[in-house]
Amino acid sequence: MKKFLFPLTVLCIFPQVQAQSFQEVTTNIKNYGYSTVKAIDFDQDNYVDFVVCGDDLYYNTQCDIYKNDKGEFNFYQSLPYSAYLGDITFANLSNNNTFDLLITGQNRADIKNYKTYHYTFDQNKGFEIKEIIDKGKIYSSFANGDFNNDGKVDVILNGINNSGHDNDIAYSVDLLNLNSNKTEFEKQIGGSQNGDLVVADFNNDGRLDLAVFGINGENETEDAYGAFFKIYLQNKQGTFDLNQDLDGMLYGSMITADFNADGFMDIVATGTDVYESPTTLYLVNDGNGKFTQNYLPSAAVNFSAVKSIDAGDLNNDGYYDIIMAGDDDTGSASSTILLYNPTKAAFDKVENDFGIANFTISTSLVLVDYNNDNQLDVLISSQDENYEPKTALYQNLEKSINKKPLPPTVLKAEEKDNYIYFNWDGASDDKTPQKALQYELSIGTEAGKADVAKYTINTTSWMLVKDKLPKQFFWTIKAIDASKVYSIESEVAQFSTLGIVDNNIDFSLKIYPNPTTNEVTIESNSKIDKVEVYDLTGKKIMQNKTNKIYLEVFPKGVYILKIYPEKGLPIEKKIIKK
């Protein structure tokens, strides 16, 4: 007989919220069922593109690429190897500013052996198959991160293997060894099916940690099918310690974000508990990687392994919200929006019809700004409430303005022991609290390149193994707000393991008056090649070769001067027009 677990304490209550709406956009994207969707700007034209894998009306599995042409989606390419009941990920594996695509799951042409299909991208040829990896999984999830701090992205895969892999552990978290770091994940971390895995630095120590939940049949119990939910922290030796054993969950997915803006990554997970009762948990991080469990009632659950949940600022108040889709606690198809309320430190459920259709099991969704208006839109694919394949794009109709964050400042790097420690002053944003900002770190052998490292982190510091870095390198930081809007790049910093290099050591600069009502004067002891002026959206609004910048035609606000000395690296300065 099915048991039901009723939590004694519910910490997050949902009054009705009426402010949030979306509108479906007509696209050329086909309808897919049992699908997985991902978004990335693979062609680097500043418009995010889509890949969708799933079944058509006749249960033919396909993976298709759709290119975003300034808000219009056109079919780009159908991939020769496809899979379903699995996952998709993009990763910058070669640090060449292009993204590899990995697809795992079951291919209907070979249902006995699960594979992972590794594609590379070429601007002229599109996506081409590079290799077929025998390690593949169904009811699975990818996660990416630099686990050994060598500047290269590693890819791990959670899920269940099949009988075709006799030497594998059935339930495991495997490193695919695309950028091998010799860590044997399968010996340290119990894997799962019909669950999820996320990666973040949960205790802000500069090392990536893991959260994983789902079914592990090798530890099956009468009620729970071996369901578990565990938090692992990476130690200084590069191995993982179990930090917390939470209430088991299955048939769902999770997302990590700093919901309460305290500087530490939290988790929202949705699925069922060990008695198969629909459950959504809000896990609040205490800063040491320990989480307090808060139950969120009346939210959609997924009953699948694909990503049915995402987090981002949907109403432009600066805080991360939640959208999820799947069956609800009555077994009906549903879509749910939970808006974080910072005053109550709780979530408000949007009870009105917010314009997104109801979706059922095996739903996959992603929050993405498809039209570059700094508002998060929704791409969602699955089966609708009539169990028909459906893929839809919904535009966010939020009217408030969201500006780009200001870039970080005061970049510092220092050598200590066998690491280079990177630090910067937190950026600022018009909406997102400073502690909730994320950052994109780029390191290159030359200014403007990112051929050493490029990835997103959730702290204002990071560390890399010194021996994995060139003797001299350049680095920049971008800030990312809760709406996934990027700032312009910070000023370029240069570092040498032989000592700090300052290309502008003989260059002095004075800008006045600042704040100003009309013009600013730039004084320096060296020739200036040019000056560029940017607004806070990152748009270049002026270029000048004189030492006077006139702002009378521009509205009041904050602007960024990018000053190019004749010798040395460009310097960025903030000015204010009153």
FIZALO-286725 format. One record per residue (C-alpha): residue in one letter; residue number from 1; x, y negated, z negated. Coordinates in pm, 1 decimal, decimal comma. Each point is the difference from the previous one (the first is absolute). Layout:
<drentors>
res;n;east;north;up
A;NUM;X;Y;Z
...
</drentors>
This chain:
<drentors>
res;n;east;north;up
M;1;0,0;0,0;0,0
K;2;132,8;-345,1;91,8
K;3;102,6;-211,8;-294,8
F;4;-25,6;-377,0;-14,4
L;5;240,6;-229,3;-175,7
F;6;-147,5;-319,3;-138,6
P;7;267,2;-247,0;-111,6
L;8;-57,3;-142,4;-345,3
T;9;138,2;-338,6;93,9
V;10;-68,0;-201,8;312,6
L;11;217,1;-310,1;2,3
C;12;-92,0;-148,9;334,5
I;13;-362,0;-98,1;47,5
F;14;-141,8;-117,6;332,5
P;15;-247,3;-290,5;5,5
Q;16;-140,9;-75,9;341,5
V;17;219,5;-211,5;224,4
Q;18;-153,5;-157,8;307,8
A;19;296,9;-159,9;171,4
Q;20;169,5;217,8;253,4
S;21;-99,7;88,0;351,6
F;22;137,0;161,7;315,3
Q;23;-114,5;22,8;360,3
E;24;69,7;290,2;235,5
V;25;216,7;-93,0;298,1
T;26;-57,3;154,7;342,0
T;27;317,8;185,5;103,3
N;28;119,5;255,3;254,4
I;29;97,8;242,1;-276,8
K;30;-169,1;338,4;35,9
N;31;-191,1;172,1;-278,3
Y;32;192,6;264,9;-193,8
G;33;-98,4;236,8;-279,1
Y;34;215,3;168,3;-266,0
S;35;233,0;-285,6;78,5
T;36;306,5;-180,0;-123,0
V;37;77,2;-361,9;88,2
K;38;310,2;-213,0;-42,8
A;39;93,2;-352,0;103,3
I;40;337,6;-147,1;97,3
D;41;131,5;-261,6;238,3
F;42;203,4;253,9;197,3
D;43;74,7;-230,6;296,5
Q;44;103,9;-298,5;-218,8
D;45;-237,8;-251,5;158,4
N;46;-138,7;-113,8;-339,0
Y;47;-331,7;178,8;54,9
V;48;-62,9;322,6;-188,5
D;49;-69,5;312,5;207,1
F;50;-184,6;322,8;-90,8
V;51;48,8;374,5;23,0
V;52;-296,1;231,5;-58,0
C;53;14,9;380,3;-26,4
G;54;-317,5;206,1;-20,3
D;55;-267,9;204,0;175,0
D;56;-224,6;-121,3;275,7
L;57;-362,8;107,1;43,9
Y;58;116,6;336,0;140,8
Y;59;249,3;67,2;-281,6
N;60;299,5;-71,0;218,9
T;61;278,3;-139,0;-215,6
Q;62;191,9;-294,6;137,9
C;63;231,2;-275,6;-116,7
D;64;-41,4;-326,6;186,2
I;65;186,5;-331,4;-14,0
Y;66;-187,2;-327,6;39,6
K;67;185,0;-323,3;70,7
N;68;-124,0;-325,8;-144,6
D;69;4,7;-268,9;270,0
K;70;-65,9;-314,2;-206,0
G;71;-302,1;151,9;-170,8
E;72;-116,3;221,1;286,8
F;73;74,8;371,9;-24,2
N;74;95,2;197,5;308,7
F;75;91,7;363,5;35,9
Y;76;378,5;28,7;16,0
Q;77;95,4;366,8;-14,9
S;78;-122,6;344,9;-89,3
L;79;261,5;206,7;-182,8
P;80;81,9;349,9;131,7
Y;81;4,2;158,6;-346,0
S;82;-283,7;-70,8;-240,2
A;83;-121,3;127,9;-335,0
Y;84;-292,1;-26,7;-237,0
L;85;-55,3;69,7;-371,4
G;86;332,4;-172,1;-58,5
D;87;155,6;-345,0;-11,4
I;88;183,1;-263,1;206,1
T;89;286,5;-228,6;-93,3
F;90;219,6;-261,5;166,0
A;91;357,8;-46,5;-119,2
N;92;295,2;-211,8;111,7
L;93;236,6;296,9;-15,9
S;94;287,3;-135,8;206,0
N;95;-5,4;-360,0;-131,1
N;96;-30,4;-122,6;358,5
N;97;-323,3;-195,5;-58,4
T;98;-208,7;266,4;175,5
F;99;-229,8;246,5;-168,8
D;100;5,8;376,7;23,4
L;101;-336,4;174,0;-17,4
L;102;-51,7;326,5;-188,8
I;103;-317,1;208,7;18,1
T;104;-65,6;312,8;-205,5
G;105;-286,5;244,3;-32,8
Q;106;-161,7;275,5;201,7
N;107;17,8;14,1;378,0
R;108;-287,5;191,9;162,1
A;109;244,2;152,6;249,0
D;110;192,9;162,6;-287,0
I;111;-225,3;25,9;-304,4
K;112;228,6;243,4;-184,6
N;113;307,5;-220,0;-23,3
Y;114;-23,5;-353,7;-132,6
K;115;251,6;-240,0;149,9
T;116;119,7;-359,0;-30,3
Y;117;35,6;-186,1;329,1
H;118;268,6;-268,1;5,9
Y;119;-35,6;-273,1;264,8
T;120;233,0;-288,5;79,7
F;121;-106,4;-322,7;171,4
D;122;148,1;-170,2;304,4
Q;123;-133,6;-332,7;129,6
N;124;6,3;130,0;357,0
K;125;-96,7;364,7;-50,1
G;126;-232,0;-14,4;-301,3
F;127;-0,3;281,8;-256,0
E;128;202,5;309,2;90,8
I;129;29,0;324,6;-192,9
K;130;342,6;29,7;-162,1
E;131;-38,9;322,8;-194,2
I;132;-254,5;241,5;-138,9
I;133;75,0;71,4;-364,8
D;134;-99,9;341,3;-135,2
K;135;-84,1;-151,5;-337,6
G;136;-360,4;-107,7;47,3
K;137;-295,4;-10,2;-236,7
I;138;-377,9;-32,9;-5,4
Y;139;-210,4;-184,0;-257,5
S;140;315,7;-204,7;-25,2
S;141;143,7;-345,8;-54,6
F;142;318,0;-179,2;108,4
A;143;191,4;-250,3;-210,5
N;144;303,4;-208,8;96,4
G;145;272,9;-165,7;-200,0
D;146;371,7;-30,6;-57,3
F;147;35,1;255,1;-278,0
N;148;379,3;-0,8;-25,8
N;149;49,9;-376,2;51,2
D;150;215,8;41,5;309,5
G;151;-196,4;-250,3;213,3
K;152;-169,9;270,1;208,6
V;153;-365,1;98,6;-15,3
D;154;-71,6;357,3;-109,0
V;155;-323,5;181,4;82,5
I;156;-162,7;248,3;-235,6
L;157;-300,2;220,0;66,0
N;158;-246,5;144,2;-249,5
G;159;-251,5;272,9;80,6
I;160;-38,3;370,1;58,3
N;161;202,3;215,5;234,7
N;162;-125,9;317,0;161,7
S;163;110,7;359,5;38,1
G;164;217,0;-94,2;291,1
H;165;251,4;-149,3;-245,0
D;166;90,5;297,6;-211,8
N;167;298,4;-170,3;-157,9
D;168;-190,4;-310,8;-109,1
I;169;-177,4;-62,8;-323,3
A;170;-369,7;-8,3;91,8
Y;171;-73,9;-321,3;-191,8
S;172;293,4;-239,7;12,0
V;173;127,8;-351,9;50,1
D;174;265,8;31,9;268,5
L;175;265,9;-237,0;120,3
L;176;1,4;21,5;378,8
N;177;371,1;-83,0;9,0
L;178;-29,1;-252,0;277,2
N;179;236,9;-210,5;-211,3
S;180;121,9;271,3;-232,6
N;181;90,8;-84,8;-358,0
K;182;44,4;357,1;-130,4
T;183;-278,8;-36,6;-257,1
E;184;-201,2;321,5;-8,7
F;185;-346,6;-133,4;-64,9
E;186;-169,6;339,2;7,7
K;187;197,3;113,4;-305,3
Q;188;-89,7;-308,1;-202,6
I;189;-355,7;-93,3;87,3
G;190;-307,3;219,5;22,9
G;191;-178,2;-54,1;328,3
S;192;-372,3;7,6;70,5
Q;193;-265,3;25,6;265,6
N;194;-322,0;-202,4;22,2
G;195;161,9;-275,6;-199,8
D;196;243,3;-282,3;57,1
L;197;346,7;-133,1;-75,0
V;198;117,4;-361,1;-36,4
V;199;342,6;-157,4;-43,1
A;200;88,0;-313,7;-199,4
D;201;247,3;-126,0;-256,7
F;202;-228,7;44,6;-300,1
N;203;247,6;-117,6;-269,4
N;204;183,6;-267,7;204,7
D;205;342,4;162,1;-37,1
G;206;87,2;-10,4;370,9
R;207;-74,8;369,3;58,7
L;208;-304,3;140,1;173,9
D;209;-243,7;212,3;-199,8
L;210;-289,9;227,2;97,4
A;211;-362,5;65,2;-88,0
V;212;-163,6;318,0;131,5
F;213;-332,0;176,4;-55,3
G;214;-204,8;278,2;158,3
I;215;-32,2;378,6;5,6
N;216;291,1;229,8;-74,4
G;217;-138,1;352,1;35,8
E;218;317,4;148,9;-141,8
N;219;-106,1;-135,4;-339,6
E;220;-370,5;70,0;43,9
T;221;-232,5;-5,8;-299,6
E;222;-363,4;106,4;-14,7
D;223;-149,4;-345,2;41,5
A;224;268,1;-211,4;156,9
Y;225;156,8;198,5;286,6
G;226;331,9;-109,8;-143,1
A;227;-96,1;-368,3;33,7
F;228;242,8;-249,0;-155,8
F;229;103,3;-369,2;-1,6
K;230;360,5;-78,4;-89,6
I;231;227,9;-303,7;-13,9
Y;232;370,4;61,3;70,5
L;233;275,8;-256,6;-65,9
Q;234;333,6;19,3;175,3
N;235;299,8;-2,6;-235,5
K;236;356,8;-128,9;50,1
Q;237;108,5;341,3;127,0
G;238;-247,7;-17,4;287,3
T;239;-226,4;273,5;-133,8
F;240;-357,0;-35,4;-126,2
D;241;-136,2;26,6;-353,0
L;242;-365,2;62,8;-79,8
N;243;-108,5;-321,9;-174,0
Q;244;-374,5;60,4;-38,2
D;245;-251,4;277,7;47,8
L;246;-342,0;-154,6;75,9
D;247;-344,1;156,1;40,7
G;248;3,1;226,2;305,7
M;249;-164,2;-118,5;323,9
L;250;-59,3;147,2;344,1
Y;251;-172,7;-66,5;333,3
G;252;104,6;-362,3;20,5
S;253;261,6;-266,9;53,3
M;254;160,3;-291,9;-181,7
I;255;165,0;-336,4;51,3
T;256;249,8;-198,0;-203,9
A;257;2,7;-379,4;-48,9
D;258;53,7;-255,0;-276,5
F;259;-370,1;-58,6;-61,8
N;260;32,5;-199,5;-324,6
A;261;299,7;-202,9;124,8
D;262;225,0;82,2;-295,3
G;263;297,6;101,8;215,4
F;264;-52,8;377,9;-21,6
M;265;-159,7;231,4;255,2
D;266;-334,7;152,9;-96,5
I;267;-197,8;281,0;165,8
V;268;-359,9;54,2;108,7
A;269;-84,7;362,7;80,5
T;270;-328,2;137,4;129,0
G;271;-115,9;360,9;37,2
T;272;-150,1;251,6;-238,3
D;273;100,0;112,0;-347,0
V;274;85,1;360,7;-81,5
Y;275;-372,4;81,4;-27,6
E;276;-60,8;-145,3;349,1
S;277;-186,5;-301,9;-135,5
P;278;68,2;-317,7;205,3
T;279;257,5;-215,5;-177,1
T;280;184,1;-324,0;70,6
L;281;281,7;-100,8;-237,1
Y;282;167,5;-336,4;-50,8
L;283;342,9;72,4;-150,3
V;284;162,2;-302,0;-168,4
N;285;380,1;5,2;-23,8
D;286;154,2;-102,0;-334,2
G;287;330,9;-92,1;170,0
N;288;174,1;323,3;-96,8
G;289;-181,0;217,7;250,8
K;290;-266,2;109,1;-251,3
F;291;-358,9;-48,9;112,6
T;292;-327,1;-60,2;-185,6
Q;293;-295,6;179,7;161,9
N;294;-310,3;-210,5;66,3
Y;295;-303,2;156,5;168,7
L;296;-171,2;-185,2;284,6
P;297;-355,7;132,2;43,5
S;298;-215,2;-12,8;312,0
A;299;281,6;-14,1;250,6
A;300;39,9;206,7;318,5
V;301;219,4;307,6;-4,0
N;302;153,0;176,0;294,0
F;303;-10,5;378,8;-37,6
S;304;299,5;14,1;232,0
A;305;372,2;-55,9;14,8
V;306;20,6;-291,3;237,6
K;307;36,6;-358,1;-119,5
S;308;-354,2;-114,0;-77,4
I;309;106,6;-294,9;-214,2
D;310;201,7;-316,6;47,0
A;311;79,6;-311,4;-202,6
G;312;29,2;-363,9;99,4
D;313;-147,8;-342,3;-64,6
L;314;-340,8;10,1;170,0
N;315;-147,4;-325,0;-136,9
N;316;310,0;-223,6;-3,5
D;317;22,7;-49,2;-374,4
G;318;358,2;129,4;-2,5
Y;319;-68,8;334,5;-169,5
Y;320;1,6;350,3;144,3
D;321;-345,0;148,5;60,0
I;322;-103,8;353,6;93,3
I;323;-189,6;145,4;294,1
M;324;-78,2;370,5;25,3
A;325;-227,8;225,9;198,1
G;326;-134,8;354,2;-26,0
D;327;-277,1;183,4;-181,5
D;328;-129,1;-169,6;-315,0
D;329;-111,4;160,0;-327,4
T;330;-331,0;103,2;160,8
G;331;170,0;174,9;292,9
S;332;-103,5;-272,7;244,1
A;333;227,6;-176,5;247,4
S;334;110,9;-337,2;-131,7
S;335;246,4;-286,3;17,6
T;336;100,4;-189,8;-313,8
I;337;169,4;-333,5;-68,8
L;338;134,1;-80,5;-347,5
L;339;116,4;-359,5;-51,4
Y;340;251,4;-54,8;-279,5
N;341;-116,7;-260,4;-250,9
P;342;305,7;-148,9;-177,4
T;343;-211,7;-174,3;-263,4
K;344;-135,0;333,5;-124,3
A;345;299,5;210,7;107,9
A;346;-256,7;229,3;161,6
F;347;-153,9;83,1;336,0
D;348;-333,0;-128,5;131,0
K;349;-185,7;222,6;241,8
V;350;-146,6;-169,6;309,8
E;351;-361,4;116,9;-7,6
N;352;-136,7;-184,3;302,5
D;353;18,6;124,7;357,5
F;354;347,8;-122,7;92,8
G;355;-16,2;114,0;363,3
I;356;205,3;321,1;-0,3
A;357;-175,3;322,6;93,2
N;358;-11,5;299,4;-232,4
F;359;254,8;273,8;65,8
T;360;17,4;355,0;-127,9
I;361;276,9;256,3;-60,8
S;362;347,1;-17,6;157,5
T;363;-13,9;-376,9;26,5
S;364;317,1;-190,7;79,5
L;365;25,2;-378,1;-24,1
V;366;255,2;-277,4;-3,4
L;367;-11,1;-371,5;-84,5
V;368;161,3;-206,7;269,9
D;369;-9,8;-353,9;140,2
Y;370;-65,7;87,0;363,3
N;371;-55,9;-360,5;124,0
N;372;265,4;-185,0;-206,5
D;373;-243,0;-223,2;-188,0
N;374;157,3;92,4;-337,9
Q;375;-315,8;195,0;-95,0
L;376;0,6;375,0;-55,9
D;377;-220,7;197,1;236,9
V;378;-91,2;371,4;-13,9
L;379;70,3;282,0;244,1
I;380;-187,7;315,2;-98,3
S;381;-47,6;339,0;165,0
S;382;-187,4;314,5;-98,4
Q;383;-352,9;130,0;26,8
D;384;-292,0;-231,2;-61,1
E;385;-300,3;80,9;-217,5
N;386;-142,4;206,5;289,9
Y;387;327,4;201,2;13,4
E;388;86,9;-141,2;340,4
P;389;358,6;-110,0;76,5
K;390;40,4;-373,8;-44,4
T;391;294,1;-241,1;12,6
A;392;-69,3;-364,7;-69,1
L;393;180,9;-328,1;-56,0
Y;394;-160,0;-252,5;-235,6
Q;395;97,0;-366,0;-8,0
N;396;18,1;-174,5;-335,5
L;397;-236,1;-301,1;2,6
E;398;155,4;-166,0;-306,1
K;399;8,2;-377,9;64,0
S;400;260,1;-116,8;-252,0
I;401;348,1;-82,9;128,6
N;402;295,9;219,5;-89,7
K;403;342,8;-153,7;63,4
K;404;327,8;178,8;43,3
P;405;210,0;30,6;-316,2
L;406;312,4;-209,4;-38,7
P;407;318,7;199,4;50,2
P;408;221,5;104,8;-291,9
T;409;293,3;-220,3;-93,4
V;410;337,6;27,2;-177,5
L;411;113,3;331,7;142,2
K;412;274,8;166,0;-204,1
A;413;193,9;322,0;43,9
E;414;264,0;141,4;-231,4
E;415;213,4;308,7;-17,2
K;416;-20,7;218,8;-311,6
D;417;122,4;355,1;-40,9
N;418;-87,9;179,5;324,1
Y;419;-295,1;-224,8;91,9
I;420;-71,7;-335,4;160,0
Y;421;-279,7;-167,5;-196,8
F;422;-226,6;-237,6;192,3
N;423;-202,3;-265,7;-180,5
W;424;-209,4;-296,8;107,7
D;425;-234,3;-253,7;-151,7
G;426;-361,0;95,5;39,1
A;427;-183,9;-166,0;284,4
S;428;-332,2;-179,2;-42,2
D;429;-339,5;22,7;166,5
D;430;-316,6;-206,2;7,2
K;431;-209,4;294,8;-122,6
T;432;202,7;303,2;-110,5
P;433;167,3;-27,6;-343,7
Q;434;377,7;7,1;22,1
K;435;32,8;329,2;-190,5
A;436;-234,2;175,0;246,2
L;437;201,0;-94,5;310,2
Q;438;195,3;265,8;185,2
Y;439;315,5;-50,2;204,5
E;440;157,8;115,6;324,1
L;441;377,5;41,2;-31,2
S;442;203,1;-14,4;325,1
I;443;374,5;66,4;15,1
G;444;210,7;-11,7;314,7
T;445;354,3;-0,3;132,0
E;446;-77,5;-339,5;157,7
A;447;-233,9;-284,6;-86,8
G;448;-343,4;75,4;146,3
K;449;52,5;378,5;8,8
A;450;-143,8;266,6;-231,3
D;451;212,9;295,0;110,1
V;452;111,3;89,5;-354,8
A;453;-331,7;-0,9;-189,8
K;454;-353,6;-129,7;34,4
Y;455;-287,3;96,0;-225,8
T;456;-258,8;-130,1;-245,3
I;457;51,5;-3,1;-376,7
N;458;-217,1;-114,0;-289,3
T;459;261,3;-179,6;-213,4
T;460;221,9;-309,7;26,0
S;461;310,7;216,7;-6,8
W;462;139,1;313,6;157,4
M;463;322,2;195,6;8,6
L;464;187,5;192,2;267,9
V;465;295,4;235,3;-22,1
K;466;310,6;-203,4;79,9
D;467;168,0;275,3;201,5
K;468;-301,0;15,6;235,0
L;469;26,7;-369,6;90,8
P;470;241,6;-168,5;241,5
K;471;279,4;-207,7;-149,5
Q;472;-180,4;-315,2;107,5
F;473;-371,2;-47,5;67,4
F;474;-281,4;-255,9;27,2
W;475;-335,9;20,7;-173,5
T;476;-336,9;-175,4;-19,5
I;477;-326,5;37,9;-190,5
K;478;-363,9;-53,3;99,2
A;479;-284,0;-27,2;-250,1
I;480;-324,8;192,0;57,5
D;481;-328,7;-105,2;-160,5
A;482;-298,0;216,5;-98,2
S;483;-154,6;-56,7;345,7
K;484;312,9;157,0;155,8
V;485;106,2;-337,2;142,5
Y;486;376,9;-48,5;34,9
S;487;190,9;-319,9;-68,8
I;488;264,3;-125,8;236,3
E;489;348,2;130,6;-72,7
S;490;200,4;-139,6;-285,3
E;491;333,1;-161,2;72,5
V;492;264,9;247,3;114,2
A;493;241,5;112,3;-270,5
Q;494;339,0;156,2;73,0
F;495;194,0;241,2;-220,7
S;496;333,4;176,4;10,2
T;497;117,4;280,0;-228,0
L;498;329,6;-187,3;-8,7
G;499;-177,5;-298,2;-151,4
I;500;-294,0;-228,3;68,2
V;501;20,8;-173,3;336,3
D;502;-146,4;-344,3;38,6
N;503;-3,5;-111,0;361,5
N;504;-118,1;-344,4;-108,6
I;505;256,3;-55,0;-274,4
D;506;118,5;-328,9;153,2
F;507;-349,5;-108,7;97,5
S;508;-183,0;-239,5;-230,3
L;509;-356,1;-111,2;59,0
K;510;-230,7;-273,8;-130,2
I;511;-366,6;-43,1;100,8
Y;512;-194,4;-311,1;-106,2
P;513;-254,0;-119,6;-87,3
N;514;-166,6;320,6;-112,0
P;515;-298,4;-15,6;-51,5
T;516;-55,9;-241,8;287,6
T;517;-288,6;-181,6;160,9
N;518;139,4;-22,4;351,8
E;519;362,8;86,9;76,0
V;520;299,2;175,3;-153,5
T;521;368,6;-58,3;58,8
I;522;256,8;278,1;7,8
E;523;356,9;-83,9;-104,1
S;524;283,4;249,4;28,1
N;525;378,8;6,3;15,7
S;526;-7,2;211,5;314,0
K;527;-171,7;-16,5;335,4
I;528;-352,5;140,7;17,8
D;529;-85,9;185,4;318,0
K;530;-379,6;-13,9;-36,7
V;531;-284,3;-17,4;-253,3
E;532;-323,9;200,9;22,0
V;533;-316,4;-79,3;-196,4
Y;534;-247,4;275,6;-96,5
D;535;-339,6;-14,0;-164,9
L;536;-99,5;254,2;-264,9
T;537;-151,8;232,1;259,5
G;538;350,2;50,0;139,7
K;539;-80,4;-195,6;318,2
K;540;278,4;-220,9;133,7
I;541;-150,7;-345,9;43,3
M;542;307,4;-205,3;86,3
Q;543;362,6;22,2;113,8
N;544;239,3;-291,8;-27,5
K;545;368,5;-70,8;57,9
T;546;12,6;-323,9;-200,4
N;547;40,1;-51,2;-374,3
K;548;-347,7;-155,1;-36,4
I;549;-319,7;204,9;-10,8
Y;550;-329,3;-184,0;50,5
L;551;-311,0;156,2;-153,5
E;552;-262,2;-269,7;52,0
V;553;-206,9;212,0;243,8
F;554;-19,0;294,7;-240,0
P;555;-242,4;42,9;-291,2
K;556;101,7;-11,3;-365,3
G;557;156,5;319,5;-128,8
V;558;316,6;206,7;-30,8
Y;559;236,1;57,5;294,3
I;560;320,1;196,5;53,4
L;561;308,3;-157,3;161,4
K;562;236,8;248,4;163,8
I;563;330,6;-174,9;47,3
Y;564;264,1;144,2;234,0
P;565;353,1;-127,7;-71,6
E;566;247,0;7,8;289,0
K;567;191,1;264,5;-197,6
G;568;-147,5;241,5;-251,0
L;569;-340,1;144,5;-76,3
P;570;-330,3;-189,1;20,9
I;571;-133,6;-151,2;-321,9
E;572;-367,5;-27,5;-95,3
K;573;-135,7;-282,0;-216,8
K;574;-353,4;-74,2;-116,9
I;575;-141,1;-351,4;43,1
I;576;-329,8;-147,4;-111,5
K;577;-205,8;-258,2;185,3
K;578;-217,5;-203,5;-233,1
</drentors>
